Amino acid sequence: MSSESKILDSACDTSIVTDIILKTEIKPEIHAVDVAENMVSIARERSSAHPNAQTAVMAGKELSFSDNTFTHSITNLGLVYFTDTGDG
């Protein structure tokens, strides 16, 4: 990862991974999304001091981003919620 990276943190929960990345010297563009509004609210608060971080309520299998938007995609603990292996 570098400052030029564009990262998707899907099923971000409270943005645990986003928070770790933002504490490094690199400052990539990060989009942290989760289907749970309360999780996104916490993630938004945690990342509010970082202009490179965006948060949104969004289901991981219904992303509204164009194809090839991101250089990296992270799904930390959310994989258990993606039960259809043929989807997305």
PDB file of N, CA, C and O in Angstrom, chain B, residues numbered from 101:
ATOM      1  N   MET B 101       0.831  -1.169   0.000  1.00  0.00           N
ATOM      2  CA  MET B 101       0.000   0.000   0.000  1.00  0.00           C
ATOM      3  C   MET B 101       0.883   1.242   0.000  1.00  0.00           C
ATOM      4  O   MET B 101       1.999   1.251   0.519  1.00  0.00           O
ATOM      5  N   SER B 102       0.330   2.288  -0.606  1.00  0.00           N
ATOM      6  CA  SER B 102       1.041   3.563  -0.644  1.00  0.00           C
ATOM      7  C   SER B 102       0.019   4.691  -0.520  1.00  0.00           C
ATOM      8  O   SER B 102      -1.183   4.446  -0.422  1.00  0.00           O
ATOM      9  N   SER B 103       0.505   5.904  -0.526  1.00  0.00           N
ATOM     10  CA  SER B 103      -0.397   7.058  -0.473  1.00  0.00           C
ATOM     11  C   SER B 103      -1.255   7.156  -1.729  1.00  0.00           C
ATOM     12  O   SER B 103      -2.272   7.850  -1.733  1.00  0.00           O
ATOM     13  N   GLU B 104      -0.855   6.471  -2.785  1.00  0.00           N
ATOM     14  CA  GLU B 104      -1.616   6.463  -4.038  1.00  0.00           C
ATOM     15  C   GLU B 104      -2.708   5.392  -4.056  1.00  0.00           C
ATOM     16  O   GLU B 104      -3.529   5.358  -4.972  1.00  0.00           O
ATOM     17  N   SER B 105      -2.719   4.536  -3.065  1.00  0.00           N
ATOM     18  CA  SER B 105      -3.688   3.436  -3.017  1.00  0.00           C
ATOM     19  C   SER B 105      -5.104   3.949  -2.797  1.00  0.00           C
ATOM     20  O   SER B 105      -5.326   4.972  -2.149  1.00  0.00           O
ATOM     21  N   LYS B 106      -6.048   3.211  -3.352  1.00  0.00           N
ATOM     22  CA  LYS B 106      -7.475   3.448  -3.111  1.00  0.00           C
ATOM     23  C   LYS B 106      -8.021   2.154  -2.530  1.00  0.00           C
ATOM     24  O   LYS B 106      -8.063   1.123  -3.202  1.00  0.00           O
ATOM     25  N   ILE B 107      -8.437   2.221  -1.274  1.00  0.00           N
ATOM     26  CA  ILE B 107      -8.763   1.019  -0.516  1.00  0.00           C
ATOM     27  C   ILE B 107     -10.241   0.965  -0.180  1.00  0.00           C
ATOM     28  O   ILE B 107     -10.836   1.959   0.236  1.00  0.00           O
ATOM     29  N   LEU B 108     -10.823  -0.207  -0.365  1.00  0.00           N
ATOM     30  CA  LEU B 108     -12.182  -0.478   0.088  1.00  0.00           C
ATOM     31  C   LEU B 108     -12.083  -1.321   1.351  1.00  0.00           C
ATOM     32  O   LEU B 108     -11.479  -2.394   1.345  1.00  0.00           O
ATOM     33  N   ASP B 109     -12.674  -0.832   2.425  1.00  0.00           N
ATOM     34  CA  ASP B 109     -12.793  -1.603   3.667  1.00  0.00           C
ATOM     35  C   ASP B 109     -14.254  -2.026   3.750  1.00  0.00           C
ATOM     36  O   ASP B 109     -15.090  -1.301   4.289  1.00  0.00           O
ATOM     37  N   SER B 110     -14.551  -3.201   3.214  1.00  0.00           N
ATOM     38  CA  SER B 110     -15.924  -3.702   3.131  1.00  0.00           C
ATOM     39  C   SER B 110     -16.292  -4.449   4.407  1.00  0.00           C
ATOM     40  O   SER B 110     -15.467  -5.161   4.979  1.00  0.00           O
ATOM     41  N   ALA B 111     -17.533  -4.281   4.846  1.00  0.00           N
ATOM     42  CA  ALA B 111     -17.982  -4.834   6.131  1.00  0.00           C
ATOM     43  C   ALA B 111     -17.049  -4.320   7.219  1.00  0.00           C
ATOM     44  O   ALA B 111     -16.513  -5.090   8.017  1.00  0.00           O
ATOM     45  N   CYS B 112     -16.868  -3.004   7.235  1.00  0.00           N
ATOM     46  CA  CYS B 112     -15.825  -2.357   8.048  1.00  0.00           C
ATOM     47  C   CYS B 112     -16.063  -2.404   9.547  1.00  0.00           C
ATOM     48  O   CYS B 112     -15.145  -2.134  10.322  1.00  0.00           O
ATOM     49  N   ASP B 113     -17.283  -2.743   9.975  1.00  0.00           N
ATOM     50  CA  ASP B 113     -17.597  -2.737  11.398  1.00  0.00           C
ATOM     51  C   ASP B 113     -17.322  -1.329  11.922  1.00  0.00           C
ATOM     52  O   ASP B 113     -17.839  -0.368  11.353  1.00  0.00           O
ATOM     53  N   THR B 114     -16.545  -1.170  12.959  1.00  0.00           N
ATOM     54  CA  THR B 114     -16.251   0.161  13.504  1.00  0.00           C
ATOM     55  C   THR B 114     -14.975   0.746  12.916  1.00  0.00           C
ATOM     56  O   THR B 114     -14.399   1.669  13.491  1.00  0.00           O
ATOM     57  N   SER B 115     -14.537   0.237  11.811  1.00  0.00           N
ATOM     58  CA  SER B 115     -13.350   0.668  11.041  1.00  0.00           C
ATOM     59  C   SER B 115     -12.032   0.307  11.715  1.00  0.00           C
ATOM     60  O   SER B 115     -11.100   1.112  11.748  1.00  0.00           O
ATOM     61  N   ILE B 116     -11.963  -0.879  12.238  1.00  0.00           N
ATOM     62  CA  ILE B 116     -10.750  -1.346  12.910  1.00  0.00           C
ATOM     63  C   ILE B 116      -9.550  -1.300  11.956  1.00  0.00           C
ATOM     64  O   ILE B 116      -8.499  -0.762  12.304  1.00  0.00           O
ATOM     65  N   VAL B 117      -9.708  -1.859  10.764  1.00  0.00           N
ATOM     66  CA  VAL B 117      -8.607  -1.907   9.802  1.00  0.00           C
ATOM     67  C   VAL B 117      -8.312  -0.514   9.258  1.00  0.00           C
ATOM     68  O   VAL B 117      -7.149  -0.129   9.138  1.00  0.00           O
ATOM     69  N   THR B 118      -9.349   0.237   8.930  1.00  0.00           N
ATOM     70  CA  THR B 118      -9.157   1.609   8.451  1.00  0.00           C
ATOM     71  C   THR B 118      -8.371   2.414   9.469  1.00  0.00           C
ATOM     72  O   THR B 118      -7.456   3.153   9.104  1.00  0.00           O
ATOM     73  N   ASP B 119      -8.713   2.281  10.723  1.00  0.00           N
ATOM     74  CA  ASP B 119      -8.037   3.007  11.797  1.00  0.00           C
ATOM     75  C   ASP B 119      -6.554   2.646  11.852  1.00  0.00           C
ATOM     76  O   ASP B 119      -5.709   3.524  12.026  1.00  0.00           O
ATOM     77  N   ILE B 120      -6.237   1.377  11.708  1.00  0.00           N
ATOM     78  CA  ILE B 120      -4.833   0.938  11.722  1.00  0.00           C
ATOM     79  C   ILE B 120      -4.072   1.551  10.552  1.00  0.00           C
ATOM     80  O   ILE B 120      -2.955   2.042  10.722  1.00  0.00           O
ATOM     81  N   ILE B 121      -4.670   1.524   9.371  1.00  0.00           N
ATOM     82  CA  ILE B 121      -4.018   2.085   8.180  1.00  0.00           C
ATOM     83  C   ILE B 121      -3.804   3.587   8.342  1.00  0.00           C
ATOM     84  O   ILE B 121      -2.742   4.103   7.994  1.00  0.00           O
ATOM     85  N   LEU B 122      -4.804   4.288   8.867  1.00  0.00           N
ATOM     86  CA  LEU B 122      -4.700   5.740   9.011  1.00  0.00           C
ATOM     87  C   LEU B 122      -3.668   6.163  10.058  1.00  0.00           C
ATOM     88  O   LEU B 122      -3.253   7.322  10.084  1.00  0.00           O
ATOM     89  N   LYS B 123      -3.259   5.244  10.910  1.00  0.00           N
ATOM     90  CA  LYS B 123      -2.225   5.553  11.907  1.00  0.00           C
ATOM     91  C   LYS B 123      -0.813   5.371  11.352  1.00  0.00           C
ATOM     92  O   LYS B 123       0.165   5.647  12.047  1.00  0.00           O
ATOM     93  N   THR B 124      -0.700   4.910  10.110  1.00  0.00           N
ATOM     94  CA  THR B 124       0.613   4.747   9.485  1.00  0.00           C
ATOM     95  C   THR B 124       1.016   6.052   8.812  1.00  0.00           C
ATOM     96  O   THR B 124       0.247   7.012   8.778  1.00  0.00           O
ATOM     97  N   GLU B 125       2.221   6.073   8.281  1.00  0.00           N
ATOM     98  CA  GLU B 125       2.705   7.269   7.590  1.00  0.00           C
ATOM     99  C   GLU B 125       2.045   7.459   6.231  1.00  0.00           C
ATOM    100  O   GLU B 125       1.942   8.586   5.745  1.00  0.00           O
ATOM    101  N   ILE B 126       1.601   6.380   5.618  1.00  0.00           N
ATOM    102  CA  ILE B 126       0.921   6.520   4.327  1.00  0.00           C
ATOM    103  C   ILE B 126      -0.504   7.003   4.579  1.00  0.00           C
ATOM    104  O   ILE B 126      -1.103   6.673   5.603  1.00  0.00           O
ATOM    105  N   LYS B 127      -1.028   7.761   3.675  1.00  0.00           N
ATOM    106  CA  LYS B 127      -2.394   8.273   3.823  1.00  0.00           C
ATOM    107  C   LYS B 127      -3.178   7.989   2.538  1.00  0.00           C
ATOM    108  O   LYS B 127      -3.451   8.902   1.759  1.00  0.00           O
ATOM    109  N   PRO B 128      -3.536   6.727   2.324  1.00  0.00           N
ATOM    110  CA  PRO B 128      -4.278   6.375   1.112  1.00  0.00           C
ATOM    111  C   PRO B 128      -5.727   6.851   1.194  1.00  0.00           C
ATOM    112  O   PRO B 128      -6.206   7.249   2.255  1.00  0.00           O
ATOM    113  N   GLU B 129      -6.395   6.803   0.079  1.00  0.00           N
ATOM    114  CA  GLU B 129      -7.842   7.058   0.054  1.00  0.00           C
ATOM    115  C   GLU B 129      -8.528   5.773   0.516  1.00  0.00           C
ATOM    116  O   GLU B 129      -8.273   4.699  -0.028  1.00  0.00           O
ATOM    117  N   ILE B 130      -9.395   5.886   1.516  1.00  0.00           N
ATOM    118  CA  ILE B 130     -10.075   4.708   2.053  1.00  0.00           C
ATOM    119  C   ILE B 130     -11.577   4.945   2.066  1.00  0.00           C
ATOM    120  O   ILE B 130     -12.052   5.995   2.499  1.00  0.00           O
ATOM    121  N   HIS B 131     -12.319   3.948   1.583  1.00  0.00           N
ATOM    122  CA  HIS B 131     -13.781   3.958   1.655  1.00  0.00           C
ATOM    123  C   HIS B 131     -14.190   2.806   2.560  1.00  0.00           C
ATOM    124  O   HIS B 131     -14.058   1.637   2.196  1.00  0.00           O
ATOM    125  N   ALA B 132     -14.689   3.147   3.745  1.00  0.00           N
ATOM    126  CA  ALA B 132     -15.121   2.148   4.720  1.00  0.00           C
ATOM    127  C   ALA B 132     -16.641   2.025   4.648  1.00  0.00           C
ATOM    128  O   ALA B 132     -17.358   2.999   4.877  1.00  0.00           O
ATOM    129  N   VAL B 133     -17.127   0.835   4.333  1.00  0.00           N
ATOM    130  CA  VAL B 133     -18.571   0.627   4.180  1.00  0.00           C
ATOM    131  C   VAL B 133     -19.030  -0.565   5.014  1.00  0.00           C
ATOM    132  O   VAL B 133     -18.293  -1.526   5.230  1.00  0.00           O
ATOM    133  N   ASP B 134     -20.261  -0.466   5.469  1.00  0.00           N
ATOM    134  CA  ASP B 134     -20.871  -1.543   6.238  1.00  0.00           C
ATOM    135  C   ASP B 134     -22.378  -1.408   6.082  1.00  0.00           C
ATOM    136  O   ASP B 134     -22.882  -0.306   5.863  1.00  0.00           O
ATOM    137  N   VAL B 135     -23.090  -2.496   6.192  1.00  0.00           N
ATOM    138  CA  VAL B 135     -24.540  -2.485   6.074  1.00  0.00           C
ATOM    139  C   VAL B 135     -25.200  -1.962   7.359  1.00  0.00           C
ATOM    140  O   VAL B 135     -26.355  -1.535   7.330  1.00  0.00           O
ATOM    141  N   ALA B 136     -24.480  -1.994   8.471  1.00  0.00           N
ATOM    142  CA  ALA B 136     -25.036  -1.579   9.764  1.00  0.00           C
ATOM    143  C   ALA B 136     -24.787  -0.090  10.002  1.00  0.00           C
ATOM    144  O   ALA B 136     -23.645   0.350  10.139  1.00  0.00           O
ATOM    145  N   GLU B 137     -25.859   0.662  10.049  1.00  0.00           N
ATOM    146  CA  GLU B 137     -25.757   2.114  10.211  1.00  0.00           C
ATOM    147  C   GLU B 137     -25.022   2.511  11.494  1.00  0.00           C
ATOM    148  O   GLU B 137     -24.252   3.472  11.493  1.00  0.00           O
ATOM    149  N   ASN B 138     -25.253   1.785  12.578  1.00  0.00           N
ATOM    150  CA  ASN B 138     -24.578   2.128  13.838  1.00  0.00           C
ATOM    151  C   ASN B 138     -23.068   1.896  13.754  1.00  0.00           C
ATOM    152  O   ASN B 138     -22.299   2.639  14.364  1.00  0.00           O
ATOM    153  N   MET B 139     -22.636   0.885  13.015  1.00  0.00           N
ATOM    154  CA  MET B 139     -21.206   0.634  12.835  1.00  0.00           C
ATOM    155  C   MET B 139     -20.572   1.749  12.004  1.00  0.00           C
ATOM    156  O   MET B 139     -19.474   2.215  12.311  1.00  0.00           O
ATOM    157  N   VAL B 140     -21.268   2.168  10.956  1.00  0.00           N
ATOM    158  CA  VAL B 140     -20.759   3.236  10.096  1.00  0.00           C
ATOM    159  C   VAL B 140     -20.685   4.549  10.868  1.00  0.00           C
ATOM    160  O   VAL B 140     -19.764   5.340  10.658  1.00  0.00           O
ATOM    161  N   SER B 141     -21.633   4.784  11.745  1.00  0.00           N
ATOM    162  CA  SER B 141     -21.614   5.994  12.568  1.00  0.00           C
ATOM    163  C   SER B 141     -20.355   6.039  13.437  1.00  0.00           C
ATOM    164  O   SER B 141     -19.716   7.084  13.556  1.00  0.00           O
ATOM    165  N   ILE B 142     -20.009   4.919  14.035  1.00  0.00           N
ATOM    166  CA  ILE B 142     -18.787   4.840  14.843  1.00  0.00           C
ATOM    167  C   ILE B 142     -17.556   4.987  13.952  1.00  0.00           C
ATOM    168  O   ILE B 142     -16.616   5.700  14.302  1.00  0.00           O
ATOM    169  N   ALA B 143     -17.563   4.316  12.808  1.00  0.00           N
ATOM    170  CA  ALA B 143     -16.444   4.412  11.867  1.00  0.00           C
ATOM    171  C   ALA B 143     -16.252   5.850  11.407  1.00  0.00           C
ATOM    172  O   ALA B 143     -15.120   6.327  11.320  1.00  0.00           O
ATOM    173  N   ARG B 144     -17.330   6.537  11.117  1.00  0.00           N
ATOM    174  CA  ARG B 144     -17.277   7.929  10.666  1.00  0.00           C
ATOM    175  C   ARG B 144     -16.643   8.810  11.748  1.00  0.00           C
ATOM    176  O   ARG B 144     -15.803   9.661  11.455  1.00  0.00           O
ATOM    177  N   GLU B 145     -17.049   8.598  12.977  1.00  0.00           N
ATOM    178  CA  GLU B 145     -16.500   9.380  14.087  1.00  0.00           C
ATOM    179  C   GLU B 145     -15.004   9.107  14.264  1.00  0.00           C
ATOM    180  O   GLU B 145     -14.222  10.032  14.482  1.00  0.00           O
ATOM    181  N   ARG B 146     -14.621   7.857  14.172  1.00  0.00           N
ATOM    182  CA  ARG B 146     -13.210   7.476  14.356  1.00  0.00           C
ATOM    183  C   ARG B 146     -12.308   8.029  13.259  1.00  0.00           C
ATOM    184  O   ARG B 146     -11.137   8.315  13.506  1.00  0.00           O
ATOM    185  N   SER B 147     -12.840   8.181  12.054  1.00  0.00           N
ATOM    186  CA  SER B 147     -12.005   8.615  10.928  1.00  0.00           C
ATOM    187  C   SER B 147     -12.238  10.073  10.536  1.00  0.00           C
ATOM    188  O   SER B 147     -11.724  10.523   9.512  1.00  0.00           O
ATOM    189  N   SER B 148     -12.994  10.807  11.324  1.00  0.00           N
ATOM    190  CA  SER B 148     -13.388  12.174  10.954  1.00  0.00           C
ATOM    191  C   SER B 148     -12.213  13.133  10.785  1.00  0.00           C
ATOM    192  O   SER B 148     -12.335  14.114  10.051  1.00  0.00           O
ATOM    193  N   ALA B 149     -11.106  12.890  11.424  1.00  0.00           N
ATOM    194  CA  ALA B 149      -9.943  13.772  11.308  1.00  0.00           C
ATOM    195  C   ALA B 149      -9.119  13.503  10.048  1.00  0.00           C
ATOM    196  O   ALA B 149      -8.138  14.200   9.790  1.00  0.00           O
ATOM    197  N   HIS B 150      -9.509  12.510   9.274  1.00  0.00           N
ATOM    198  CA  HIS B 150      -8.745  12.115   8.090  1.00  0.00           C
ATOM    199  C   HIS B 150      -9.542  12.415   6.820  1.00  0.00           C
ATOM    200  O   HIS B 150     -10.516  11.720   6.527  1.00  0.00           O
ATOM    201  N   PRO B 151      -9.144  13.434   6.068  1.00  0.00           N
ATOM    202  CA  PRO B 151      -9.890  13.793   4.851  1.00  0.00           C
ATOM    203  C   PRO B 151      -9.870  12.706   3.777  1.00  0.00           C
ATOM    204  O   PRO B 151     -10.706  12.724   2.874  1.00  0.00           O
ATOM    205  N   ASN B 152      -8.936  11.766   3.857  1.00  0.00           N
ATOM    206  CA  ASN B 152      -8.833  10.687   2.860  1.00  0.00           C
ATOM    207  C   ASN B 152      -9.798   9.544   3.139  1.00  0.00           C
ATOM    208  O   ASN B 152      -9.935   8.636   2.320  1.00  0.00           O
ATOM    209  N   ALA B 153     -10.468   9.580   4.285  1.00  0.00           N
ATOM    210  CA  ALA B 153     -11.354   8.479   4.674  1.00  0.00           C
ATOM    211  C   ALA B 153     -12.811   8.870   4.471  1.00  0.00           C
ATOM    212  O   ALA B 153     -13.266   9.916   4.934  1.00  0.00           O
ATOM    213  N   GLN B 154     -13.524   8.007   3.772  1.00  0.00           N
ATOM    214  CA  GLN B 154     -14.955   8.193   3.537  1.00  0.00           C
ATOM    215  C   GLN B 154     -15.691   6.995   4.124  1.00  0.00           C
ATOM    216  O   GLN B 154     -15.181   5.875   4.104  1.00  0.00           O
ATOM    217  N   THR B 155     -16.881   7.232   4.640  1.00  0.00           N
ATOM    218  CA  THR B 155     -17.688   6.142   5.181  1.00  0.00           C
ATOM    219  C   THR B 155     -19.065   6.170   4.545  1.00  0.00           C
ATOM    220  O   THR B 155     -19.553   7.225   4.142  1.00  0.00           O
ATOM    221  N   ALA B 156     -19.690   5.001   4.458  1.00  0.00           N
ATOM    222  CA  ALA B 156     -21.035   4.921   3.887  1.00  0.00           C
ATOM    223  C   ALA B 156     -21.727   3.650   4.353  1.00  0.00           C
ATOM    224  O   ALA B 156     -21.094   2.617   4.576  1.00  0.00           O
ATOM    225  N   VAL B 157     -23.033   3.753   4.491  1.00  0.00           N
ATOM    226  CA  VAL B 157     -23.851   2.572   4.755  1.00  0.00           C
ATOM    227  C   VAL B 157     -24.076   1.908   3.403  1.00  0.00           C
ATOM    228  O   VAL B 157     -24.707   2.482   2.515  1.00  0.00           O
ATOM    229  N   MET B 158     -23.553   0.695   3.256  1.00  0.00           N
ATOM    230  CA  MET B 158     -23.635   0.018   1.966  1.00  0.00           C
ATOM    231  C   MET B 158     -23.392  -1.473   2.174  1.00  0.00           C
ATOM    232  O   MET B 158     -22.472  -1.867   2.891  1.00  0.00           O
ATOM    233  N   ALA B 159     -24.210  -2.281   1.554  1.00  0.00           N
ATOM    234  CA  ALA B 159     -24.024  -3.735   1.619  1.00  0.00           C
ATOM    235  C   ALA B 159     -22.833  -4.138   0.756  1.00  0.00           C
ATOM    236  O   ALA B 159     -22.676  -3.649  -0.363  1.00  0.00           O
ATOM    237  N   GLY B 160     -22.013  -5.015   1.269  1.00  0.00           N
ATOM    238  CA  GLY B 160     -20.817  -5.453   0.558  1.00  0.00           C
ATOM    239  C   GLY B 160     -21.081  -6.099  -0.782  1.00  0.00           C
ATOM    240  O   GLY B 160     -20.236  -6.031  -1.675  1.00  0.00           O
ATOM    241  N   LYS B 161     -22.237  -6.728  -0.943  1.00  0.00           N
ATOM    242  CA  LYS B 161     -22.518  -7.351  -2.245  1.00  0.00           C
ATOM    243  C   LYS B 161     -23.382  -6.470  -3.132  1.00  0.00           C
ATOM    244  O   LYS B 161     -23.854  -6.911  -4.180  1.00  0.00           O
ATOM    245  N   GLU B 162     -23.590  -5.229  -2.718  1.00  0.00           N
ATOM    246  CA  GLU B 162     -24.332  -4.258  -3.533  1.00  0.00           C
ATOM    247  C   GLU B 162     -23.590  -2.926  -3.534  1.00  0.00           C
ATOM    248  O   GLU B 162     -24.179  -1.882  -3.251  1.00  0.00           O
ATOM    249  N   LEU B 163     -22.319  -2.961  -3.848  1.00  0.00           N
ATOM    250  CA  LEU B 163     -21.493  -1.759  -3.828  1.00  0.00           C
ATOM    251  C   LEU B 163     -21.871  -0.827  -4.974  1.00  0.00           C
ATOM    252  O   LEU B 163     -22.186  -1.277  -6.075  1.00  0.00           O
ATOM    253  N   SER B 164     -21.838   0.469  -4.705  1.00  0.00           N
ATOM    254  CA  SER B 164     -22.215   1.441  -5.736  1.00  0.00           C
ATOM    255  C   SER B 164     -20.996   2.064  -6.420  1.00  0.00           C
ATOM    256  O   SER B 164     -21.119   3.105  -7.066  1.00  0.00           O
ATOM    257  N   PHE B 165     -19.844   1.452  -6.287  1.00  0.00           N
ATOM    258  CA  PHE B 165     -18.629   1.948  -6.920  1.00  0.00           C
ATOM    259  C   PHE B 165     -18.471   1.315  -8.300  1.00  0.00           C
ATOM    260  O   PHE B 165     -18.924   0.197  -8.541  1.00  0.00           O
ATOM    261  N   SER B 166     -17.829   2.039  -9.190  1.00  0.00           N
ATOM    262  CA  SER B 166     -17.538   1.500 -10.519  1.00  0.00           C
ATOM    263  C   SER B 166     -16.498   0.391 -10.409  1.00  0.00           C
ATOM    264  O   SER B 166     -15.714   0.354  -9.460  1.00  0.00           O
ATOM    265  N   ASP B 167     -16.499  -0.507 -11.380  1.00  0.00           N
ATOM    266  CA  ASP B 167     -15.473  -1.550 -11.427  1.00  0.00           C
ATOM    267  C   ASP B 167     -14.088  -0.906 -11.484  1.00  0.00           C
ATOM    268  O   ASP B 167     -13.923   0.177 -12.045  1.00  0.00           O
ATOM    269  N   ASN B 168     -13.127  -1.560 -10.919  1.00  0.00           N
ATOM    270  CA  ASN B 168     -11.722  -1.133 -10.933  1.00  0.00           C
ATOM    271  C   ASN B 168     -11.476   0.199 -10.230  1.00  0.00           C
ATOM    272  O   ASN B 168     -10.507   0.891 -10.544  1.00  0.00           O
ATOM    273  N   THR B 169     -12.342   0.567  -9.282  1.00  0.00           N
ATOM    274  CA  THR B 169     -12.147   1.794  -8.509  1.00  0.00           C
ATOM    275  C   THR B 169     -10.991   1.650  -7.531  1.00  0.00           C
ATOM    276  O   THR B 169     -10.261   2.610  -7.286  1.00  0.00           O
ATOM    277  N   PHE B 170     -10.820   0.460  -6.973  1.00  0.00           N
ATOM    278  CA  PHE B 170      -9.890   0.268  -5.864  1.00  0.00           C
ATOM    279  C   PHE B 170      -8.649  -0.519  -6.263  1.00  0.00           C
ATOM    280  O   PHE B 170      -8.689  -1.396  -7.126  1.00  0.00           O
ATOM    281  N   THR B 171      -7.547  -0.176  -5.607  1.00  0.00           N
ATOM    282  CA  THR B 171      -6.313  -0.940  -5.776  1.00  0.00           C
ATOM    283  C   THR B 171      -6.236  -2.068  -4.755  1.00  0.00           C
ATOM    284  O   THR B 171      -5.531  -3.055  -4.966  1.00  0.00           O
ATOM    285  N   HIS B 172      -6.965  -1.920  -3.643  1.00  0.00           N
ATOM    286  CA  HIS B 172      -6.979  -2.918  -2.574  1.00  0.00           C
ATOM    287  C   HIS B 172      -8.393  -3.036  -2.021  1.00  0.00           C
ATOM    288  O   HIS B 172      -9.128  -2.051  -1.957  1.00  0.00           O
ATOM    289  N   SER B 173      -8.764  -4.235  -1.626  1.00  0.00           N
ATOM    290  CA  SER B 173     -10.053  -4.462  -0.975  1.00  0.00           C
ATOM    291  C   SER B 173      -9.832  -5.325   0.261  1.00  0.00           C
ATOM    292  O   SER B 173      -9.191  -6.374   0.196  1.00  0.00           O
ATOM    293  N   ILE B 174     -10.372  -4.868   1.385  1.00  0.00           N
ATOM    294  CA  ILE B 174     -10.196  -5.559   2.660  1.00  0.00           C
ATOM    295  C   ILE B 174     -11.563  -5.918   3.218  1.00  0.00           C
ATOM    296  O   ILE B 174     -12.475  -5.091   3.232  1.00  0.00           O
ATOM    297  N   THR B 175     -11.697  -7.137   3.671  1.00  0.00           N
ATOM    298  CA  THR B 175     -12.879  -7.557   4.424  1.00  0.00           C
ATOM    299  C   THR B 175     -12.346  -8.277   5.649  1.00  0.00           C
ATOM    300  O   THR B 175     -11.920  -9.429   5.567  1.00  0.00           O
ATOM    301  N   ASN B 176     -12.371  -7.599   6.778  1.00  0.00           N
ATOM    302  CA  ASN B 176     -11.748  -8.121   7.988  1.00  0.00           C
ATOM    303  C   ASN B 176     -12.543  -9.284   8.568  1.00  0.00           C
ATOM    304  O   ASN B 176     -12.238 -10.439   8.270  1.00  0.00           O
ATOM    305  N   LEU B 177     -13.525  -9.016   9.366  1.00  0.00           N
ATOM    306  CA  LEU B 177     -14.297 -10.076  10.019  1.00  0.00           C
ATOM    307  C   LEU B 177     -15.639 -10.324   9.337  1.00  0.00           C
ATOM    308  O   LEU B 177     -16.430 -11.133   9.821  1.00  0.00           O
ATOM    309  N   GLY B 178     -15.906  -9.654   8.240  1.00  0.00           N
ATOM    310  CA  GLY B 178     -17.206  -9.737   7.598  1.00  0.00           C
ATOM    311  C   GLY B 178     -17.408 -10.895   6.648  1.00  0.00           C
ATOM    312  O   GLY B 178     -18.515 -11.080   6.142  1.00  0.00           O
ATOM    313  N   LEU B 179     -16.379 -11.683   6.388  1.00  0.00           N
ATOM    314  CA  LEU B 179     -16.518 -12.774   5.417  1.00  0.00           C
ATOM    315  C   LEU B 179     -17.623 -13.755   5.782  1.00  0.00           C
ATOM    316  O   LEU B 179     -18.220 -14.361   4.892  1.00  0.00           O
ATOM    317  N   VAL B 180     -17.904 -13.923   7.048  1.00  0.00           N
ATOM    318  CA  VAL B 180     -18.946 -14.865   7.467  1.00  0.00           C
ATOM    319  C   VAL B 180     -20.330 -14.430   6.992  1.00  0.00           C
ATOM    320  O   VAL B 180     -21.255 -15.242   6.954  1.00  0.00           O
ATOM    321  N   TYR B 181     -20.479 -13.152   6.630  1.00  0.00           N
ATOM    322  CA  TYR B 181     -21.776 -12.647   6.177  1.00  0.00           C
ATOM    323  C   TYR B 181     -21.975 -12.800   4.675  1.00  0.00           C
ATOM    324  O   TYR B 181     -23.080 -12.596   4.173  1.00  0.00           O
ATOM    325  N   PHE B 182     -20.924 -13.155   3.962  1.00  0.00           N
ATOM    326  CA  PHE B 182     -21.019 -13.377   2.525  1.00  0.00           C
ATOM    327  C   PHE B 182     -21.152 -14.881   2.302  1.00  0.00           C
ATOM    328  O   PHE B 182     -20.158 -15.578   2.103  1.00  0.00           O
ATOM    329  N   THR B 183     -22.378 -15.368   2.338  1.00  0.00           N
ATOM    330  CA  THR B 183     -22.615 -16.814   2.336  1.00  0.00           C
ATOM    331  C   THR B 183     -22.774 -17.416   0.948  1.00  0.00           C
ATOM    332  O   THR B 183     -22.646 -18.630   0.795  1.00  0.00           O
ATOM    333  N   ASP B 184     -23.048 -16.608  -0.062  1.00  0.00           N
ATOM    334  CA  ASP B 184     -23.233 -17.119  -1.417  1.00  0.00           C
ATOM    335  C   ASP B 184     -21.923 -16.980  -2.181  1.00  0.00           C
ATOM    336  O   ASP B 184     -21.574 -15.881  -2.611  1.00  0.00           O
ATOM    337  N   THR B 185     -21.201 -18.068  -2.355  1.00  0.00           N
ATOM    338  CA  THR B 185     -19.886 -18.013  -2.992  1.00  0.00           C
ATOM    339  C   THR B 185     -19.954 -17.619  -4.463  1.00  0.00           C
ATOM    340  O   THR B 185     -18.937 -17.215  -5.027  1.00  0.00           O
ATOM    341  N   GLY B 186     -21.095 -17.721  -5.090  1.00  0.00           N
ATOM    342  CA  GLY B 186     -21.247 -17.323  -6.481  1.00  0.00           C
ATOM    343  C   GLY B 186     -21.599 -15.859  -6.642  1.00  0.00           C
ATOM    344  O   GLY B 186     -21.630 -15.351  -7.763  1.00  0.00           O
ATOM    345  N   ASP B 187     -21.864 -15.176  -5.553  1.00  0.00           N
ATOM    346  CA  ASP B 187     -22.250 -13.768  -5.564  1.00  0.00           C
ATOM    347  C   ASP B 187     -21.023 -12.882  -5.412  1.00  0.00           C
ATOM    348  O   ASP B 187     -20.167 -13.148  -4.567  1.00  0.00           O
ATOM    349  N   GLY B 188     -20.929 -11.838  -6.215  1.00  0.00           N
ATOM    350  CA  GLY B 188     -19.907 -10.809  -6.043  1.00  0.00           C
ATOM    351  C   GLY B 188     -18.539 -11.350  -6.093  1.00  0.00           C
ATOM    352  O   GLY B 188     -17.573 -10.599  -5.962  1.00  0.00           O
TER     353      GLY B 188
END
